[in-house]
Amino acid sequence: MMPRFPCDTGAHEAPEEERSVKFYNVKTRQAVEVPDSQVTVVTMKNGRVAAQATVGGVKLFRILGEEEAARLQKK
């Protein structure tokens, strides 16, 4: 019997220059995609790694998982 969902091989990932991070803008209540080139990786006071970006004068934060943090810190 075949599995219901195929294994994620990562072959569908976009090239590095097209990658982006999704943020949620609380002020406008909309999801916002920001290119990796405009994202800064920061460590918060509690030790968690987060992505930070400024869009339209609004500072956005997103707590990152291990894989995404490693990907963004490579650049």
JOWO-V446901 format. One record per backbone hydrogen bond with DSSP energy under -1.0 kcal/mol. NH is the residue of the N-H (numbers start at 1). CO is the residue of the C=O. Records with the same first field share a line. If there is no record, write none. Layout:
NH=CO, CO
//
This chain:
13=10
18=15
19=16
21=34
23=32
25=30
29=25
30=25
32=23
34=21
36=19
38=35
39=36
40=52
42=50
44=48
47=44
50=42
51=62
52=40
53=60
55=58
58=55
60=53
62=51
64=49
69=65
70=66
71=67
72=68
73=69
//
